[in-house]
Amino acid sequence: MVYTMGDRNLYSKLMVDVVIGPTLDKLEKKDISAAQTLRRAITKAESTIPGLTYDLVRGLLKKGEVSDRLDMCETLLRLGGTTDAEELRIPRTEPSFKTLYKCACDLKLILSRIPDQIYDRKQFLETIKDIASSIKILLDAVNRVIAEMPQTESGSRQILEERKKEFVRYSKKFSNTLKEYFRDTNQNQNVFLSANFLIYQTNLILKTVKQECC
């Protein structure tokens, strides 16, 4: 598979969410100062040079002579629904926020199963139905959170609305990618990539809610 610059940047951001983030969470329990320093440094470096985290991890894998045996797109998709980072957790305890977080986790978990199920047509079709249902449930949860936000937070509401619209756009792209896949089943990598974009958009919703509402 040929990686584009956009893919590289996506993989780098996902690595921060599903690899670096959980690792720093564990380090934080032993040395909070070191973990926070590393988190700030990685965030700043990735912001300054998008894709840097991807290059770093690929370099380490190449040094360990395992890069040729690892499909980065598929691996990140598998990890995307099974790992969690503090940055993605919403601390608010109201039912709407707890539901939103659960719906996001459920969707990511279903998407992460695609590599195991895509080669069984019957099973994959059921998975697609589950994904469509989870997307709708997540959007309903986002709408409930937006509706509960005070009018004085109109700026925050608009930001979350824009994030929701962006998520919908990537959901439609994912749907179109599936249609292309069923016309040509050799395009499984495009399905993995599109699912990764959808997981990233789901993470952005969680980060936006945490930033704007917590």
C-alpha positions as CSV (number, residue, x, y, z in Angstrom):
1,M,0.0,0.0,0.0
2,V,1.3,3.5,-0.9
3,Y,1.0,6.0,1.9
4,T,0.0,9.5,1.1
5,M,0.9,12.5,3.3
6,G,-2.7,12.5,4.6
7,D,-2.4,8.9,5.6
8,R,0.9,9.5,7.4
9,N,-0.6,12.4,9.4
10,L,-3.6,10.3,10.3
11,Y,-1.5,7.4,11.5
12,S,0.7,9.7,13.5
13,K,-2.4,11.2,15.3
14,L,-3.8,7.7,15.9
15,M,-0.5,6.6,17.3
16,V,-0.7,9.4,19.8
17,D,-4.2,8.3,20.8
18,V,-3.8,4.5,20.9
19,V,-0.1,3.9,21.5
20,I,1.6,7.0,23.1
21,G,-1.4,8.1,25.2
22,P,-2.0,4.8,27.0
23,T,1.7,4.3,27.6
24,L,2.0,7.8,29.1
25,D,-1.0,7.1,31.3
26,K,0.8,4.1,32.8
27,L,4.0,6.2,33.2
28,E,2.0,8.9,35.0
29,K,1.2,6.4,37.8
30,K,4.9,6.1,38.5
31,D,6.3,9.5,37.6
32,I,3.6,12.1,36.8
33,S,6.1,14.9,36.1
34,A,8.0,12.8,33.5
35,A,4.8,11.7,31.9
36,Q,3.4,15.2,31.6
37,T,6.7,16.5,30.3
38,L,6.8,13.8,27.6
39,R,3.1,14.4,26.7
40,R,3.7,18.2,26.2
41,A,6.9,17.5,24.2
42,I,5.2,15.0,21.9
43,T,2.1,17.2,21.4
44,K,4.3,20.2,20.5
45,A,6.5,18.2,18.2
46,E,3.6,16.7,16.4
47,S,1.9,20.1,16.1
48,T,5.1,21.6,14.7
49,I,5.9,18.7,12.4
50,P,2.8,16.7,11.5
51,G,3.6,13.1,11.0
52,L,6.6,13.1,13.3
53,T,5.2,10.4,15.6
54,Y,4.6,8.1,12.7
55,D,8.1,8.6,11.4
56,L,9.5,7.8,14.9
57,V,7.5,4.6,15.3
58,R,8.2,3.4,11.8
59,G,11.9,4.1,12.4
60,L,11.9,2.0,15.6
61,L,10.0,-0.8,13.8
62,K,12.5,-0.7,10.9
63,K,15.4,-0.8,13.4
64,G,13.8,-3.9,15.0
65,E,13.4,-5.4,11.5
66,V,9.7,-5.9,11.9
67,S,8.3,-3.1,9.8
68,D,7.9,-5.3,6.7
69,R,5.8,-7.8,8.7
70,L,3.5,-5.1,10.2
71,D,0.6,-3.6,8.3
72,M,0.4,-0.2,10.0
73,C,-3.1,0.6,8.8
74,E,-4.6,-2.7,10.0
75,T,-2.7,-2.6,13.3
76,L,-3.9,0.9,14.2
77,L,-7.4,-0.1,13.3
78,R,-7.2,-3.1,15.6
79,L,-5.8,-0.9,18.4
80,G,-8.2,1.9,17.8
81,G,-11.1,0.2,19.5
82,T,-9.3,-1.7,22.2
83,T,-7.1,0.9,23.8
84,D,-8.1,4.0,25.8
85,A,-6.2,7.2,26.8
86,E,-6.9,9.7,29.6
87,E,-7.2,12.4,26.9
88,L,-10.3,10.7,25.5
89,R,-12.2,10.1,28.8
90,I,-15.0,12.5,29.7
91,P,-15.0,13.1,33.5
92,R,-18.6,14.5,33.7
93,T,-21.0,12.2,35.4
94,E,-24.3,13.3,33.9
95,P,-26.1,10.5,32.0
96,S,-25.8,12.3,28.6
97,F,-22.0,12.6,28.9
98,K,-21.6,9.0,30.1
99,T,-23.8,7.8,27.3
100,L,-21.8,9.8,24.7
101,Y,-18.6,8.2,25.9
102,K,-20.0,4.7,25.9
103,C,-21.4,5.1,22.4
104,A,-18.1,6.4,21.1
105,C,-16.3,3.4,22.6
106,D,-18.8,1.0,21.2
107,L,-18.5,2.4,17.7
108,K,-14.7,2.2,17.8
109,L,-14.7,-1.3,19.1
110,I,-17.0,-2.5,16.3
111,L,-14.8,-0.7,13.7
112,S,-11.7,-2.4,15.2
113,R,-13.1,-5.8,14.4
114,I,-13.2,-5.1,10.7
115,P,-9.9,-6.8,9.9
116,D,-11.1,-10.1,11.4
117,Q,-14.5,-10.0,9.8
118,I,-14.1,-8.5,6.3
119,Y,-13.2,-11.8,4.7
120,D,-16.4,-13.4,5.8
121,R,-19.1,-11.7,3.7
122,K,-22.1,-12.7,5.8
123,Q,-20.4,-11.7,9.1
124,F,-19.1,-8.5,7.6
125,L,-22.5,-7.5,6.4
126,E,-23.8,-7.9,9.9
127,T,-20.9,-5.8,11.2
128,I,-21.7,-3.1,8.7
129,K,-25.3,-3.0,10.1
130,D,-23.9,-2.7,13.6
131,I,-21.6,0.2,12.5
132,A,-24.5,2.1,10.9
133,S,-26.6,1.6,14.0
134,S,-23.7,2.7,16.3
135,I,-23.1,5.8,14.2
136,K,-26.7,6.9,14.5
137,I,-26.7,6.2,18.3
138,L,-23.5,8.2,18.7
139,L,-24.9,11.2,16.7
140,D,-28.1,11.1,18.9
141,A,-25.9,11.2,22.0
142,V,-23.9,14.2,20.6
143,N,-27.2,16.0,19.9
144,R,-28.3,15.4,23.5
145,V,-25.1,16.9,24.8
146,I,-25.4,19.9,22.5
147,A,-29.0,20.4,23.6
148,E,-28.0,20.5,27.3
149,M,-25.2,23.0,26.8
150,P,-26.2,26.5,28.2
151,Q,-27.0,29.2,25.7
152,T,-24.2,31.2,27.1
153,E,-21.8,28.6,25.7
154,S,-23.0,29.3,22.1
155,G,-19.3,29.2,20.9
156,S,-18.8,25.8,22.4
157,R,-22.0,24.5,20.9
158,Q,-21.0,25.7,17.5
159,I,-17.6,24.0,17.8
160,L,-19.2,20.7,18.7
161,E,-21.8,21.1,15.9
162,E,-19.0,21.6,13.4
163,R,-17.2,18.5,14.8
164,K,-20.4,16.5,14.4
165,K,-20.8,17.7,10.8
166,E,-17.2,16.6,10.1
167,F,-17.9,13.2,11.6
168,V,-21.0,12.8,9.4
169,R,-18.8,13.6,6.3
170,Y,-16.4,10.9,7.2
171,S,-19.2,8.5,7.9
172,K,-20.5,9.1,4.4
173,K,-17.0,8.5,3.0
174,F,-16.8,5.3,4.9
175,S,-20.1,4.2,3.4
176,N,-18.9,5.0,-0.1
177,T,-15.7,3.1,0.5
178,L,-17.7,0.0,1.5
179,K,-19.7,0.3,-1.8
180,E,-16.4,0.4,-3.7
181,Y,-15.2,-2.6,-1.8
182,F,-18.1,-4.8,-2.7
183,R,-17.5,-3.9,-6.3
184,D,-13.8,-4.8,-5.9
185,T,-12.9,-6.9,-2.8
186,N,-9.2,-6.2,-3.4
187,Q,-9.8,-2.7,-1.9
188,N,-9.8,-4.0,1.7
189,Q,-7.0,-1.6,2.6
190,N,-9.1,1.3,1.6
191,V,-11.8,0.1,4.0
192,F,-9.2,-0.2,6.8
193,L,-8.0,3.4,6.1
194,S,-11.5,4.8,6.0
195,A,-12.4,3.1,9.3
196,N,-9.3,4.6,10.8
197,F,-10.4,8.0,9.8
198,L,-13.8,7.4,11.4
199,I,-12.1,6.3,14.6
200,Y,-10.0,9.4,14.6
201,Q,-13.2,11.6,14.1
202,T,-14.8,9.8,17.0
203,N,-11.8,10.6,19.1
204,L,-12.0,14.2,18.0
205,I,-15.6,14.4,19.3
206,L,-14.5,13.1,22.7
207,K,-11.7,15.6,22.8
208,T,-13.9,18.4,21.8
209,V,-16.6,17.6,24.4
210,K,-13.9,17.3,27.1
211,Q,-12.3,20.6,26.1
212,E,-15.6,22.5,25.7
213,C,-17.7,21.0,28.4
214,C,-15.4,19.9,31.2
